[in-house]
Amino acid sequence: MEPNFNTITAGIRKMYLLFCLGMIAMLFYSCESTTVLLANFNIESVGSPPNTAQPTGTLTLNKGSGLITVVTAPPGVTTPNKWVLISHPAQPAPETELIGNFTQWGIGTYGLLCSMNIPSTSGVVTVEFDAATELGSFMHIDFMPEGDLRIDDNESLRFGTYPRGSNFVLSVALVITETSATADITLLSDGATGNKLVTVNPALLNVAKQFGKCTFWVGFQHNSAFYVDDILVTRKK
């Protein structure tokens, strides 16, 4: 049963959230899973683009008409971690993308964890799941200005809530087999709620079977900015 966050202390809230995140991380690392992407920015220079070489895997930066910059932290956040800020002005093409490239790809069970912060003034921002090859995307999640999520531009697949201007964690567990692909999407943190199990479009199964990248981006038509940190992807064959 979910605790009532309005009736317990901030300290207990933090302990509960840390417990949840710890359990998820343990599940991702267990069962002989392998880390295929780990991107964090604490040793990088503030004001510069993030390094393409990361502790595990690599990043591709397509800044388009925007910027991809290492920063100290989002406004109001006091943690010592450095983050990456992805920002894009309205209309000028092309879009602005940070792409995480895995060290392994293909059929398997994957777990994605990352920290995000989307300011209240931001438009739509997107997390996308892509083939390692040139086949493109098989699913994407839009973080909407209304504070909820939308899957694959489908208005009937809107759910959850995330705190605009505050940190939260995105968790996605993907199971990709020869015959199907599913994604279990969960939001975590004080103020972020929502869980949805989505079946990947069967027409895009061959793309999903070559899963090997995740992309954090802003479309050219949006005036948006958001922060991301501690991107972790694991895989079990």
Sequence and secondary structure as in RCSB ss.txt:
>XXXX:A:sequence
MEPNFNTITAGIRKMYLLFCLGMIAMLFYSCESTTVLLANFNIESVGSPPNTAQPTGTLTLNKGSGLITVVTAPP
GVTTPNKWVLISHPAQPAPETELIGNFTQWGIGTYGLLCSMNIPSTSGVVTVEFDAATELGSFMHIDFMPEGDLR
IDDNESLRFGTYPRGSNFVLSVALVITETSATADITLLSDGATGNKLVTVNPALLNVAKQFGKCTFWVGFQHNSA
FYVDDILVTRKK
>XXXX:A:secstr
    TTSS HHHHHHHHHHHHHHHHHHHH TT EEEEEE  TTS TTS   SB SBSEEEEE TTSEEEEES ST
T   S  EEEEEE SS SS EEEEEE SS SSEEEEEEEEEE  TT   EEEEEEESSTT EEEEEEE TTS EE
ETTEEEEEE B  TTSEEEEEEEEEE SS EEEEEEEESTT B EEEEE  GGGHHHHTTEEEEEEEE TT  EE
EEEEEEEEEEE 
